[in-house]
Amino acid sequence: TLEDVISYAGREEATNQRQLVQGINCTAANARKEMMDVKKQFGKEDGTIAYHGYQSFRGGEVTPEQAHRIGVDLATKLWGDRYQVMVATHLNRSHLHNHFILNPISFIDGKKIDSGRKNYYSLRETSDELCRKYGLSVIKNPKAHTPRPIYFDEKAGKPTRYNLMRWAIDEARKISPTWQDFILHLRDKGYEFDRNEGGK
């Protein structure tokens, strides 16, 4: 529920007693009610309740206050003119990270945000731009996003074609003294190997 995700993102032990929680177009302390009021106002209480996004920083590279400021700047630039957002900076991992809880219904006209690929790339580009402005690291060639079913299968330790392939490659690396042995070992396991220098 919206209450669950807001409670998780804003919990005291992760956010320095909620000092690193801020609302944009809503109050942090009353974000759930204010978001639900906008949904009710426009008759859009069904469907997607909220979007939950993340922004992570390299460990030791940013202070909690900087991380929070960047998160608030990011949310304001992307959504601040039309949407309600709660930004919470978490200190409970080795790397600081921001949580964004976004009401997908605009408080201006009740229109739902476009949550497609364009919005995802805009989020990443704006985040990278802000990190560069603050002199922080930016991932040069970000990997493509792993489909959710595969992500959860891998997280649960279930075999997928990707982790089976990784395991075969790791095994081949350990027991192959030469490049040719490596290729032969993978072929013995049933893998085709195409040394396409310009491809993937």
Z-matrix of the N, CA and C atoms (Angstrom, degrees):
N
C 1 1.460
C 2 1.520 1 109.65
N 3 1.312 2 115.22 1 165.97
C 4 1.464 3 120.01 2 177.54
C 5 1.527 4 110.64 3 -60.96
N 6 1.312 5 115.92 4 -39.13
C 7 1.469 6 120.07 5 178.60
C 8 1.526 7 110.99 6 -61.10
N 9 1.343 8 116.96 7 -40.98
C 10 1.468 9 121.03 8 179.86
C 11 1.523 10 111.78 9 -62.60
N 12 1.327 11 116.10 10 -47.90
C 13 1.469 12 118.97 11 -175.43
C 14 1.528 13 110.62 12 -69.85
N 15 1.325 14 117.66 13 -36.30
C 16 1.470 15 120.68 14 177.19
C 17 1.532 16 109.95 15 -67.45
N 18 1.334 17 116.57 16 -41.64
C 19 1.475 18 119.84 17 178.20
C 20 1.519 19 110.79 18 -63.39
N 21 1.345 20 117.02 19 -42.22
C 22 1.461 21 120.77 20 -179.96
C 23 1.530 22 110.26 21 -63.14
N 24 1.326 23 117.01 22 -49.31
C 25 1.464 24 120.32 23 -176.36
C 26 1.525 25 111.74 24 -65.83
N 27 1.325 26 117.74 25 -35.96
C 28 1.453 27 120.46 26 -174.33
C 29 1.515 28 115.94 27 -98.35
N 30 1.316 29 117.64 28 12.66
C 31 1.469 30 118.66 29 -174.75
C 32 1.532 31 112.21 30 -63.48
N 33 1.314 32 114.13 31 143.84
C 34 1.464 33 122.18 32 -171.17
C 35 1.518 34 114.02 33 -59.36
N 36 1.341 35 117.32 34 -44.37
C 37 1.466 36 120.21 35 -174.62
C 38 1.532 37 112.85 36 -66.43
N 39 1.339 38 117.60 37 -21.44
C 40 1.468 39 120.30 38 -179.08
C 41 1.522 40 112.36 39 -95.78
N 42 1.339 41 117.58 40 -19.80
C 43 1.465 42 121.19 41 -170.24
C 44 1.527 43 113.54 42 -118.38
N 45 1.338 44 116.52 43 26.74
C 46 1.464 45 120.88 44 -179.22
C 47 1.531 46 110.36 45 55.38
N 48 1.347 47 114.61 46 57.19
C 49 1.470 48 121.93 47 179.42
C 50 1.535 49 112.02 48 57.25
N 51 1.338 50 115.63 49 39.11
C 52 1.475 51 124.20 50 177.15
C 53 1.528 52 113.12 51 67.77
N 54 1.332 53 118.18 52 14.80
C 55 1.464 54 119.53 53 175.28
C 56 1.521 55 110.90 54 -70.75
N 57 1.348 56 116.91 55 -21.24
C 58 1.464 57 121.52 56 -178.17
C 59 1.530 58 111.11 57 -109.32
N 60 1.331 59 115.42 58 41.96
C 61 1.464 60 122.41 59 176.08
C 62 1.516 61 107.33 60 -127.05
N 63 1.324 62 116.65 61 129.39
C 64 1.466 63 120.22 62 -177.72
C 65 1.518 64 109.89 63 -143.65
N 66 1.317 65 115.12 64 141.52
C 67 1.456 66 120.82 65 175.40
C 68 1.512 67 110.76 66 -100.01
N 69 1.320 68 115.45 67 144.78
C 70 1.465 69 121.99 68 173.16
C 71 1.524 70 105.44 69 -117.50
N 72 1.313 71 115.97 70 119.13
C 73 1.470 72 123.43 71 -175.08
C 74 1.528 73 112.13 72 65.96
N 75 1.323 74 116.05 73 17.54
C 76 1.458 75 123.04 74 173.29
C 77 1.526 76 105.97 75 -161.58
N 78 1.323 77 117.05 76 163.28
C 79 1.459 78 119.20 77 176.26
C 80 1.522 79 108.20 78 -90.47
N 81 1.318 80 116.63 79 143.82
C 82 1.464 81 120.43 80 -179.47
C 83 1.523 82 110.98 81 -61.33
N 84 1.326 83 116.82 82 -39.26
C 85 1.468 84 120.46 83 -176.61
C 86 1.519 85 112.88 84 -70.63
N 87 1.328 86 117.31 85 -22.49
C 88 1.463 87 120.98 86 -174.44
C 89 1.528 88 111.71 87 -127.36
N 90 1.330 89 116.83 88 25.14
C 91 1.469 90 121.76 89 -172.65
C 92 1.530 91 112.79 90 -57.82
N 93 1.318 92 117.42 91 -44.81
C 94 1.468 93 119.81 92 -177.26
C 95 1.520 94 111.26 93 -59.21
N 96 1.327 95 116.79 94 -50.68
C 97 1.468 96 120.57 95 -177.93
C 98 1.529 97 110.73 96 -61.58
N 99 1.323 98 116.75 97 -43.81
C 100 1.461 99 120.49 98 -177.76
C 101 1.531 100 111.37 99 -66.52
N 102 1.320 101 116.94 100 -37.38
C 103 1.468 102 119.91 101 176.66
C 104 1.529 103 110.36 102 -67.14
N 105 1.318 104 116.55 103 -42.56
C 106 1.468 105 120.58 104 179.19
C 107 1.531 106 110.92 105 -65.49
N 108 1.336 107 117.51 106 -35.16
C 109 1.463 108 120.67 107 177.24
C 110 1.525 109 111.40 108 -61.38
N 111 1.347 110 116.97 109 -40.20
C 112 1.471 111 120.45 110 178.25
C 113 1.526 112 109.82 111 -65.82
N 114 1.324 113 117.20 112 -42.79
C 115 1.470 114 120.72 113 177.96
C 116 1.531 115 110.61 114 -59.37
N 117 1.339 116 116.39 115 -45.30
C 118 1.476 117 120.92 116 -179.87
C 119 1.521 118 111.12 117 -64.05
N 120 1.324 119 115.29 118 -42.31
C 121 1.468 120 120.41 119 -178.62
C 122 1.530 121 111.46 120 -55.54
N 123 1.339 122 116.72 121 -37.48
C 124 1.459 123 120.64 122 -177.40
C 125 1.528 124 112.85 123 -103.92
N 126 1.341 125 117.06 124 8.18
C 127 1.464 126 120.75 125 177.88
C 128 1.522 127 113.32 126 64.26
N 129 1.324 128 116.14 127 37.83
C 130 1.467 129 120.94 128 -177.30
C 131 1.526 130 110.82 129 -126.56
N 132 1.313 131 115.35 130 58.26
C 133 1.462 132 120.52 131 -179.03
C 134 1.523 133 112.26 132 -89.63
N 135 1.330 134 117.82 133 -9.70
C 136 1.462 135 122.04 134 178.73
C 137 1.531 136 109.60 135 -95.46
N 138 1.312 137 115.49 136 177.34
C 139 1.467 138 120.67 137 176.95
C 140 1.518 139 111.19 138 79.44
N 141 1.308 140 115.75 139 -151.95
C 142 1.462 141 121.53 140 -177.55
C 143 1.522 142 109.61 141 -65.03
N 144 1.315 143 116.01 142 124.39
C 145 1.463 144 120.97 143 -176.65
C 146 1.522 145 110.85 144 -78.77
N 147 1.342 146 116.67 145 -42.39
C 148 1.459 147 121.50 146 -179.18
C 149 1.520 148 108.48 147 -164.10
N 150 1.317 149 115.79 148 162.91
C 151 1.462 150 121.43 149 170.09
C 152 1.522 151 107.14 150 -108.45
N 153 1.321 152 114.96 151 140.35
C 154 1.463 153 121.69 152 -178.77
C 155 1.522 154 106.93 153 -120.41
N 156 1.329 155 116.14 154 111.55
C 157 1.461 156 120.88 155 -179.06
C 158 1.515 157 111.54 156 -116.40
N 159 1.328 158 115.74 157 168.28
C 160 1.465 159 122.50 158 -176.99
C 161 1.523 160 110.10 159 -134.75
N 162 1.317 161 114.83 160 154.75
C 163 1.464 162 123.03 161 171.92
C 164 1.516 163 106.33 162 -143.24
N 165 1.327 164 117.22 163 118.68
C 166 1.470 165 121.02 164 -176.24
C 167 1.518 166 111.09 165 -112.34
N 168 1.324 167 114.42 166 153.72
C 169 1.459 168 121.90 167 179.68
C 170 1.521 169 109.62 168 -123.82
N 171 1.311 170 116.37 169 151.78
C 172 1.463 171 120.70 170 176.94
C 173 1.525 172 109.53 171 -61.89
N 174 1.324 173 116.66 172 138.47
C 175 1.460 174 122.23 173 -178.21
C 176 1.521 175 112.37 174 -56.14
N 177 1.329 176 117.20 175 131.61
C 178 1.460 177 122.73 176 176.27
C 179 1.512 178 115.36 177 78.07
N 180 1.325 179 117.99 178 2.71
C 181 1.461 180 120.14 179 -173.74
C 182 1.532 181 113.23 180 -94.58
N 183 1.330 182 117.08 181 -18.68
C 184 1.454 183 120.18 182 -172.66
C 185 1.534 184 108.81 183 -139.53
N 186 1.325 185 116.82 184 147.75
C 187 1.465 186 120.56 185 175.64
C 188 1.530 187 108.58 186 -82.19
N 189 1.332 188 117.50 187 160.25
C 190 1.470 189 119.61 188 176.74
C 191 1.529 190 112.51 189 -56.27
N 192 1.331 191 116.22 190 -40.40
C 193 1.468 192 120.16 191 -179.12
C 194 1.528 193 111.53 192 -66.22
N 195 1.348 194 117.21 193 -40.57
C 196 1.470 195 120.28 194 177.33
C 197 1.521 196 110.74 195 -64.78
N 198 1.323 197 116.45 196 -45.89
C 199 1.463 198 120.70 197 -179.63
C 200 1.525 199 110.04 198 -57.56
N 201 1.337 200 116.30 199 -43.73
C 202 1.457 201 120.37 200 -179.30
C 203 1.524 202 111.28 201 -66.51
N 204 1.329 203 116.20 202 -43.38
C 205 1.467 204 120.16 203 179.45
C 206 1.535 205 110.45 204 -60.27
N 207 1.333 206 116.57 205 -42.82
C 208 1.467 207 120.43 206 179.40
C 209 1.528 208 109.88 207 -64.51
N 210 1.330 209 117.06 208 -41.62
C 211 1.460 210 120.26 209 178.59
C 212 1.516 211 112.42 210 -62.23
N 213 1.334 212 116.22 211 -43.41
C 214 1.472 213 120.34 212 178.55
C 215 1.524 214 110.12 213 -65.37
N 216 1.342 215 116.91 214 -42.50
C 217 1.472 216 120.21 215 177.36
C 218 1.523 217 111.32 216 -60.36
N 219 1.327 218 115.84 217 -43.35
C 220 1.464 219 120.41 218 -179.70
C 221 1.529 220 110.82 219 -61.98
N 222 1.323 221 116.94 220 -49.60
C 223 1.463 222 120.92 221 -179.12
C 224 1.527 223 111.30 222 -62.66
N 225 1.325 224 116.66 223 -39.21
C 226 1.461 225 120.79 224 179.86
C 227 1.518 226 110.89 225 -65.14
N 228 1.341 227 116.88 226 -45.19
C 229 1.471 228 120.51 227 -179.97
C 230 1.521 229 112.04 228 -63.59
N 231 1.332 230 116.24 229 -43.45
C 232 1.465 231 119.47 230 -174.34
C 233 1.528 232 113.67 231 -79.87
N 234 1.325 233 116.60 232 -40.98
C 235 1.467 234 118.71 233 -168.95
C 236 1.520 235 114.12 234 -128.18
N 237 1.322 236 118.94 235 -8.38
C 238 1.462 237 122.67 236 -169.55
C 239 1.511 238 116.47 237 -62.59
N 240 1.325 239 118.04 238 -20.59
C 241 1.461 240 118.61 239 -178.79
C 242 1.533 241 112.90 240 -84.91
N 243 1.371 242 117.78 241 -12.80
C 244 1.472 243 118.75 242 -173.98
C 245 1.531 244 115.21 243 -139.10
N 246 1.329 245 117.65 244 -18.13
C 247 1.464 246 119.55 245 -169.68
C 248 1.526 247 112.12 246 -128.63
N 249 1.317 248 114.57 247 159.72
C 250 1.458 249 122.10 248 174.83
C 251 1.530 250 108.59 249 -93.92
N 252 1.316 251 115.29 250 134.68
C 253 1.461 252 120.42 251 -178.41
C 254 1.523 253 108.86 252 -139.55
N 255 1.313 254 116.20 253 139.44
C 256 1.460 255 120.60 254 169.11
C 257 1.527 256 107.01 255 -109.28
N 258 1.323 257 116.21 256 129.26
C 259 1.468 258 122.33 257 179.21
C 260 1.524 259 107.54 258 -112.16
N 261 1.336 260 115.97 259 126.96
C 262 1.462 261 121.02 260 179.28
C 263 1.530 262 108.53 261 -131.23
N 264 1.321 263 116.67 262 125.41
C 265 1.460 264 121.58 263 179.58
C 266 1.522 265 108.47 264 -98.12
N 267 1.337 266 115.69 265 124.21
C 268 1.465 267 121.63 266 -177.42
C 269 1.524 268 111.04 267 -100.82
N 270 1.334 269 113.90 268 136.30
C 271 1.462 270 122.10 269 -179.93
C 272 1.523 271 111.47 270 -112.02
N 273 1.326 272 117.71 271 9.27
C 274 1.470 273 121.42 272 -169.89
C 275 1.525 274 114.03 273 -90.32
N 276 1.301 275 119.58 274 10.49
C 277 1.465 276 123.45 275 176.47
C 278 1.526 277 108.49 276 -127.16
N 279 1.327 278 115.79 277 174.11
C 280 1.469 279 119.03 278 179.34
C 281 1.528 280 111.04 279 -69.58
N 282 1.317 281 116.59 280 -20.03
C 283 1.464 282 121.02 281 175.82
C 284 1.533 283 108.37 282 -118.02
N 285 1.314 284 116.62 283 137.56
C 286 1.462 285 120.44 284 176.58
C 287 1.520 286 108.87 285 -72.84
N 288 1.325 287 116.38 286 147.09
C 289 1.463 288 119.89 287 179.66
C 290 1.517 289 110.37 288 -152.90
N 291 1.325 290 114.85 289 150.82
C 292 1.456 291 122.17 290 179.18
C 293 1.515 292 110.09 291 -104.08
N 294 1.331 293 115.37 292 142.47
C 295 1.458 294 122.30 293 170.86
C 296 1.521 295 107.38 294 -108.77
N 297 1.329 296 116.58 295 138.31
C 298 1.453 297 122.43 296 176.04
C 299 1.523 298 108.02 297 -120.33
N 300 1.313 299 116.81 298 123.23
C 301 1.457 300 121.70 299 174.12
C 302 1.523 301 105.52 300 -110.05
N 303 1.319 302 116.04 301 112.30
C 304 1.464 303 122.81 302 -172.01
C 305 1.521 304 110.54 303 -112.31
N 306 1.333 305 116.42 304 124.55
C 307 1.466 306 121.08 305 171.66
C 308 1.529 307 106.52 306 -75.81
N 309 1.340 308 118.83 307 118.85
C 310 1.463 309 120.00 308 -175.62
C 311 1.524 310 114.27 309 -74.54
N 312 1.342 311 117.76 310 -3.78
C 313 1.460 312 121.52 311 -179.18
C 314 1.529 313 109.31 312 -102.36
N 315 1.324 314 116.42 313 125.16
C 316 1.460 315 121.20 314 -178.18
C 317 1.519 316 111.09 315 -68.69
N 318 1.328 317 115.90 316 134.71
C 319 1.467 318 119.93 317 176.28
C 320 1.522 319 111.05 318 -75.97
N 321 1.339 320 117.74 319 -10.60
C 322 1.467 321 122.16 320 -179.73
C 323 1.536 322 111.22 321 -80.20
N 324 1.356 323 115.21 322 -52.37
C 325 1.470 324 118.95 323 -173.39
C 326 1.529 325 114.09 324 -136.83
N 327 1.322 326 117.79 325 5.94
C 328 1.461 327 120.58 326 178.16
C 329 1.515 328 114.87 327 77.73
N 330 1.333 329 117.98 328 4.05
C 331 1.465 330 119.99 329 179.39
C 332 1.522 331 110.18 330 -74.49
N 333 1.329 332 114.54 331 144.08
C 334 1.461 333 120.63 332 -179.33
C 335 1.524 334 109.95 333 -83.85
N 336 1.319 335 116.10 334 141.53
C 337 1.463 336 121.12 335 179.63
C 338 1.527 337 110.00 336 -67.25
N 339 1.320 338 115.93 337 145.92
C 340 1.462 339 121.18 338 174.02
C 341 1.522 340 107.18 339 -79.63
N 342 1.333 341 116.41 340 115.38
C 343 1.467 342 119.71 341 -174.80
C 344 1.523 343 112.59 342 -99.44
N 345 1.309 344 117.75 343 20.01
C 346 1.459 345 120.85 344 -175.20
C 347 1.513 346 114.23 345 -77.09
N 348 1.322 347 113.55 346 -169.90
C 349 1.463 348 122.58 347 -176.51
C 350 1.530 349 112.55 348 -58.00
N 351 1.333 350 116.52 349 -37.41
C 352 1.462 351 120.44 350 -179.30
C 353 1.526 352 110.87 351 -59.37
N 354 1.325 353 116.42 352 -43.02
C 355 1.458 354 121.41 353 179.49
C 356 1.529 355 111.17 354 -65.41
N 357 1.343 356 116.49 355 -38.57
C 358 1.466 357 121.02 356 177.75
C 359 1.529 358 110.35 357 -61.62
N 360 1.336 359 116.99 358 -47.29
C 361 1.468 360 119.73 359 -178.87
C 362 1.520 361 111.41 360 -67.23
N 363 1.323 362 117.07 361 -34.41
C 364 1.455 363 120.50 362 176.81
C 365 1.529 364 110.35 363 -63.91
N 366 1.336 365 116.57 364 -40.88
C 367 1.464 366 121.44 365 176.84
C 368 1.528 367 110.36 366 -60.50
N 369 1.324 368 116.55 367 -47.72
C 370 1.463 369 120.23 368 -178.31
C 371 1.528 370 111.67 369 -65.14
N 372 1.332 371 117.13 370 -44.21
C 373 1.465 372 120.52 371 -178.71
C 374 1.527 373 111.64 372 -64.51
N 375 1.326 374 116.46 373 -42.86
C 376 1.468 375 119.86 374 179.72
C 377 1.522 376 110.73 375 -66.64
N 378 1.326 377 117.48 376 -40.10
C 379 1.460 378 121.41 377 176.79
C 380 1.531 379 110.35 378 -61.24
N 381 1.331 380 116.88 379 -46.90
C 382 1.468 381 121.04 380 178.77
C 383 1.527 382 111.31 381 -60.24
N 384 1.316 383 116.10 382 -42.22
C 385 1.469 384 121.52 383 179.95
C 386 1.534 385 110.69 384 -61.16
N 387 1.318 386 117.11 385 -45.12
C 388 1.463 387 120.95 386 178.91
C 389 1.529 388 111.35 387 -66.02
N 390 1.325 389 117.18 388 -40.62
C 391 1.465 390 120.34 389 179.39
C 392 1.528 391 110.84 390 -63.57
N 393 1.322 392 117.03 391 -40.59
C 394 1.472 393 119.92 392 177.03
C 395 1.528 394 110.30 393 -63.30
N 396 1.328 395 116.31 394 -40.92
C 397 1.473 396 121.20 395 179.18
C 398 1.530 397 110.71 396 -57.98
N 399 1.324 398 117.26 397 -36.86
C 400 1.464 399 122.07 398 -179.95
C 401 1.533 400 112.43 399 -91.11
N 402 1.341 401 117.51 400 4.74
C 403 1.464 402 121.40 401 178.36
C 404 1.518 403 113.69 402 73.00
N 405 1.340 404 117.80 403 29.43
C 406 1.463 405 122.07 404 -178.22
C 407 1.526 406 111.13 405 -101.49
N 408 1.313 407 115.52 406 164.19
C 409 1.471 408 121.90 407 179.82
C 410 1.521 409 111.39 408 -67.09
N 411 1.319 410 113.96 409 146.82
C 412 1.461 411 122.12 410 174.94
C 413 1.523 412 106.92 411 -131.83
N 414 1.304 413 117.64 412 135.52
C 415 1.474 414 120.92 413 178.31
C 416 1.515 415 108.32 414 -66.83
N 417 1.342 416 115.75 415 124.32
C 418 1.473 417 120.86 416 -175.51
C 419 1.524 418 112.89 417 -68.08
N 420 1.317 419 117.28 418 -56.01
C 421 1.464 420 121.45 419 -178.96
C 422 1.518 421 109.11 420 -123.78
N 423 1.329 422 116.42 421 82.80
C 424 1.462 423 118.39 422 -176.43
C 425 1.514 424 112.16 423 -61.69
N 426 1.335 425 115.36 424 141.50
C 427 1.465 426 120.15 425 178.67
C 428 1.516 427 109.15 426 -71.23
N 429 1.316 428 113.85 427 154.17
C 430 1.459 429 118.42 428 174.66
C 431 1.523 430 108.73 429 -65.16
N 432 1.264 431 115.36 430 151.76
C 433 1.463 432 122.97 431 -178.90
C 434 1.529 433 110.05 432 -70.23
N 435 1.341 434 116.88 433 131.95
C 436 1.462 435 122.54 434 179.15
C 437 1.523 436 109.24 435 -76.95
N 438 1.332 437 118.47 436 130.85
C 439 1.467 438 120.25 437 178.05
C 440 1.536 439 110.79 438 -56.11
N 441 1.330 440 116.78 439 141.65
C 442 1.471 441 122.53 440 -173.86
C 443 1.532 442 113.49 441 -54.65
N 444 1.347 443 120.12 442 -46.10
C 445 1.468 444 118.12 443 -179.05
C 446 1.529 445 112.51 444 -60.40
N 447 1.332 446 116.62 445 -39.40
C 448 1.461 447 120.79 446 179.27
C 449 1.527 448 109.91 447 -68.76
N 450 1.334 449 116.82 448 -42.19
C 451 1.461 450 121.22 449 178.80
C 452 1.532 451 110.10 450 -56.99
N 453 1.339 452 117.13 451 -49.50
C 454 1.472 453 120.05 452 -177.52
C 455 1.525 454 112.07 453 -68.76
N 456 1.345 455 117.76 454 -36.12
C 457 1.465 456 119.87 455 175.32
C 458 1.523 457 110.79 456 -62.45
N 459 1.334 458 116.88 457 -45.27
C 460 1.463 459 120.28 458 -179.68
C 461 1.532 460 110.88 459 -65.76
N 462 1.329 461 116.59 460 -40.35
C 463 1.461 462 120.55 461 179.51
C 464 1.530 463 110.71 462 -63.09
N 465 1.340 464 116.09 463 -34.23
C 466 1.465 465 120.86 464 179.98
C 467 1.528 466 112.20 465 -82.80
N 468 1.338 467 117.03 466 -1.80
C 469 1.464 468 120.76 467 178.81
C 470 1.518 469 113.94 468 82.50
N 471 1.339 470 116.94 469 10.56
C 472 1.469 471 119.85 470 178.73
C 473 1.528 472 108.89 471 -76.68
N 474 1.324 473 116.46 472 146.99
C 475 1.463 474 117.94 473 178.95
C 476 1.537 475 110.94 474 -72.66
N 477 1.320 476 115.35 475 132.37
C 478 1.463 477 122.15 476 171.99
C 479 1.519 478 106.05 477 -125.10
N 480 1.307 479 116.72 478 166.83
C 481 1.474 480 117.94 479 -179.83
C 482 1.524 481 110.91 480 -61.20
N 483 1.350 482 116.86 481 -28.80
C 484 1.456 483 119.92 482 -178.61
C 485 1.524 484 112.46 483 -73.39
N 486 1.342 485 116.70 484 -47.95
C 487 1.471 486 115.26 485 -178.68
C 488 1.517 487 111.40 486 -75.26
N 489 1.347 488 119.49 487 -26.81
C 490 1.470 489 120.50 488 173.17
C 491 1.533 490 109.98 489 -62.81
N 492 1.333 491 115.13 490 -41.59
C 493 1.464 492 119.43 491 178.54
C 494 1.526 493 110.70 492 -65.86
N 495 1.341 494 116.38 493 -42.54
C 496 1.470 495 119.90 494 178.01
C 497 1.518 496 111.07 495 -59.32
N 498 1.346 497 116.40 496 -44.60
C 499 1.462 498 120.69 497 -179.29
C 500 1.530 499 110.50 498 -62.41
N 501 1.341 500 117.17 499 -41.88
C 502 1.470 501 120.73 500 179.17
C 503 1.526 502 110.44 501 -63.49
N 504 1.318 503 117.16 502 -42.09
C 505 1.465 504 121.18 503 179.85
C 506 1.536 505 110.26 504 -65.56
N 507 1.340 506 116.77 505 -44.24
C 508 1.470 507 119.80 506 178.72
C 509 1.533 508 111.39 507 -60.59
N 510 1.331 509 115.28 508 -43.52
C 511 1.466 510 119.25 509 178.89
C 512 1.525 511 111.17 510 -63.28
N 513 1.338 512 116.09 511 -44.24
C 514 1.466 513 120.68 512 179.81
C 515 1.531 514 110.89 513 -61.90
N 516 1.322 515 117.52 514 -39.07
C 517 1.468 516 121.27 515 178.95
C 518 1.523 517 111.03 516 -62.61
N 519 1.333 518 116.73 517 -40.54
C 520 1.461 519 120.58 518 -176.41
C 521 1.527 520 112.99 519 -68.74
N 522 1.335 521 116.79 520 -33.95
C 523 1.469 522 118.84 521 -173.45
C 524 1.522 523 114.33 522 -106.88
N 525 1.339 524 117.38 523 3.45
C 526 1.468 525 119.95 524 -176.31
C 527 1.516 526 111.29 525 -107.81
N 528 1.341 527 117.00 526 111.58
C 529 1.456 528 119.28 527 179.32
C 530 1.536 529 113.22 528 -73.69
N 531 1.341 530 117.39 529 -23.60
C 532 1.468 531 120.03 530 -178.68
C 533 1.526 532 109.79 531 -128.37
N 534 1.322 533 114.77 532 165.18
C 535 1.464 534 121.87 533 177.31
C 536 1.531 535 110.86 534 -60.07
N 537 1.312 536 116.49 535 -42.10
C 538 1.469 537 121.24 536 -179.84
C 539 1.535 538 111.04 537 -63.66
N 540 1.334 539 116.96 538 -41.30
C 541 1.470 540 120.21 539 176.49
C 542 1.526 541 111.09 540 -61.54
N 543 1.323 542 115.82 541 -39.24
C 544 1.468 543 121.59 542 178.62
C 545 1.537 544 109.94 543 -59.50
N 546 1.324 545 116.69 544 -48.27
C 547 1.476 546 121.43 545 -179.61
C 548 1.528 547 110.20 546 -63.24
N 549 1.335 548 116.86 547 -44.75
C 550 1.469 549 120.54 548 -179.11
C 551 1.530 550 111.56 549 -63.22
N 552 1.322 551 116.71 550 -40.33
C 553 1.463 552 119.84 551 179.33
C 554 1.536 553 110.76 552 -62.29
N 555 1.331 554 116.80 553 -43.10
C 556 1.464 555 120.02 554 178.98
C 557 1.530 556 110.92 555 -65.99
N 558 1.325 557 117.13 556 -38.31
C 559 1.476 558 119.79 557 177.24
C 560 1.525 559 111.00 558 -63.74
N 561 1.350 560 116.17 559 -39.03
C 562 1.462 561 120.08 560 177.61
C 563 1.534 562 111.36 561 -62.14
N 564 1.311 563 116.24 562 -29.23
C 565 1.466 564 121.22 563 179.03
C 566 1.536 565 111.50 564 -82.31
N 567 1.343 566 116.31 565 -5.12
C 568 1.464 567 119.58 566 178.28
C 569 1.516 568 114.80 567 99.93
N 570 1.330 569 118.04 568 8.87
C 571 1.457 570 120.66 569 -179.52
C 572 1.518 571 110.17 570 -94.58
N 573 1.326 572 115.54 571 136.55
C 574 1.462 573 121.00 572 171.86
C 575 1.523 574 107.11 573 -86.04
N 576 1.297 575 116.05 574 143.65
C 577 1.458 576 119.78 575 -177.19
C 578 1.520 577 108.91 576 -125.86
N 579 1.333 578 116.55 577 121.02
C 580 1.454 579 121.67 578 179.94
C 581 1.526 580 107.64 579 -120.05
N 582 1.321 581 115.33 580 110.66
C 583 1.472 582 118.79 581 -179.23
C 584 1.516 583 108.80 582 -84.73
N 585 1.301 584 115.89 583 78.85
C 586 1.443 585 123.14 584 -179.68
C 587 1.520 586 107.48 585 -97.78
N 588 1.318 587 115.91 586 100.02
C 589 1.470 588 120.38 587 -173.09
C 590 1.522 589 113.41 588 -59.16
N 591 1.342 590 117.30 589 -34.55
C 592 1.465 591 120.24 590 -177.93
C 593 1.503 592 113.58 591 -88.79
N 594 1.323 593 118.14 592 -8.24
C 595 1.472 594 120.74 593 -175.82
C 596 1.504 595 112.16 594 -100.00
N 597 1.304 596 114.74 595 -160.40
C 598 1.469 597 119.95 596 -179.24
C 599 1.511 598 110.31 597 -89.69
